[in-house]
Amino acid sequence: MVTFADKPTRHGDTNEARVLVVGAGPVGLTAAHELARRGLQVRLIDGAEGPARTSRAVAVHPRTLETFDQMGVVDPVIEAGRRNAAFTMFARGRKLVRLEADYASMPTRYPYTVIIEQTSTEAVLREAVARLGVRIEWGVRLTGLEQNGTGVRARLERADGTREEYEVPWLVGCDGGHSTVRKQLGLPLIGESSETWELADAHLTTGVVQDSIYWVHTGRQALMMVPYSTEGYWRLLDTAPGGADGRSAASRFGAKLSAGLGQPVSVGEPQWSSVFTFQQRMVPRMHDGRCFVAGDAAHVHSPASGQGMNTGVQEAYNLAWKLAQVAHGRAGRELLSTYAEERVPVGKALLDSTRKATFLVQFKNAMAGLMLPVVFSVVRKVPPLRRAIQRKVLGGISGLRLAYPESSLTTPDPGAVTPAGGRAAAAAAHFPGDPGTDALRAELRDTRWSLLYAAGGPGASRTAAAGAAAEHAPWLSVRTVGAGPGEGPGPLADPNGRLRGALGLAPGSWVLIRPDGYYAASGASLTGEALRRALSPLGPKAADTAVRREAVRAPQREAAGVH
């Protein structure tokens, strides 16, 4: 850790909850949005002169769409992109198979991937942070940092050469694969170098329908075609660029795609293209003192499965609610350690999955071209095998399987219907249009934790719910599911009982949901002690008062004969 002299750093009461976010790409914008939405003062800087004009990421997967729903930005993202729920494979001029996305075992309101240029995703997020009063400072780059126990001193330099030293309690590095924050913290990128690929955005004249992602094998190598929302325009990926043959990118792509699809393909001059060597590397930790890294600053990998931006958005959201709760004094510093605890294993799994995806995507040998038709003729003829592949391959990319069952923030309940550490959005996906499940979807947009208590329980449980609502209102939303007015705090209508069924709630039972929409705890009967155990990982600031009100009221209830 790089430190400066440990002396009191005066920020003033109004400035204590301040964060410097470095990098205004999709990850930095998500972090800034969620920090600001939770009442923190955010300074957002980026060394570039302005927004990016070219796009690397083009896929927003279902779990990220759920996150964007919680942020209130999902509709413009969907409107600006093209929904995709299919993956079609060709080899040596023959169609092998079309796989349809299958989310039957992973319920979601967004059973598709949105294909959208990263530039458009960033535009939506820039508008969102602007509405929260966050101004992006372009042309301001971080040149160094030091930290002590009370804050971070960042050295900044503007495009005109002027310099500034800025002291702030917290710093979040979302500054990409060449992250200055990561280097200043001395966090090594561990892993290996990998392949050189080429990306291009171009207009295609071809006979294939623009309703699927296409994997195309020429007999010697593979390419990919991803359909944009604009008719005729595609993102192209070549796993063996071979630019030394002197042909233009359009000519090379056209010849290879024609061979793989078995029909003439005309490729227009690309609007943008890039030949790059990607790596498979990640940091061993994502948190150093008062500084954090997220997105490409923490891990770089193959674009084969389109998960880089999506993973970074999830990291930014995971960190933001935790940092806000600590910065506002509503949780202990120990909560921040759960960021790396939860996300470093995700990064490791991501590198493993992208390594496998890279191998499957490129298939650079001629034997693969001969064997693929045989393999996928079996897949076409065996429906259970086909469904299994659809769920594993396309479902795995979706992000919907991610859960935190082993997190220190999760208190397992063996008898619960809700999976420990799982997504609450899965319950909200049942019965769209139903008042109860729609109410849960709206509840997940709240920046606070959510305690859902099923009406009809004993008086002690109602008292515990009321006590939690009164004690923790700034950071805990307490809702009584299926209650009418006066039957419990925060009545949440569920006239058909479908939400209680989706959550497995019997009268008096409860479930606790984290601000990022994952189940933290549940139980058959709500008590102050049970809630204290569920909140204990947040530290004494949050948990110690969980039973205080109940402890005060218990003698009063006993004296009155209330049990």
Secondary structure, DSSP 4 states (H G I P E B T S, - for coil): ------------GGGSSEEEEE--SHHHHHHHHHHHHTT-EEEEEESSSSS-SS-S--EE-HHHHHHHHHHT-HHHHHHHSEEE-EEEEEETTEEEEEEEP--TTS--S--SEEE--HHHHHHHHHHHHHHTT--EEETEEEEEEEE-SS-EEEEEEETTS-EEEEEESEEEE---TT-HHHHHHT---EEEEEEEEEEEEEEEE-SS-SSSEEEEE-SS-EEEEEE-SSTTEEEEEESS--GGG---HHHHHHHHHHHHHTS--EEPPPSEEEEEEEEEEE-S-SEETTEEE-GGGTEE--STTS-HHHHHHHHHHHHHHHHHHHHTTSS-GGGGHHHHHHHHHHHHHHHHHHHHHHHHHH--SHHHHHHHHHHHHHHHH-HHHHHHHIIIIIHHHTTTT---TTSTT----TT-SSPTT-BTHHHHTSSTT-HHHHHHHHHTTSSSEEEEEETT--HHHHHHHHHHHHHHTTTEEEEEET--TTSSSSEE--TTSHHHHHHTPPTT-EEEE-TTSBEEEEESS--HHHHHHHHGGG-HHHHTTTTHHHHHHHHHHHHTT--
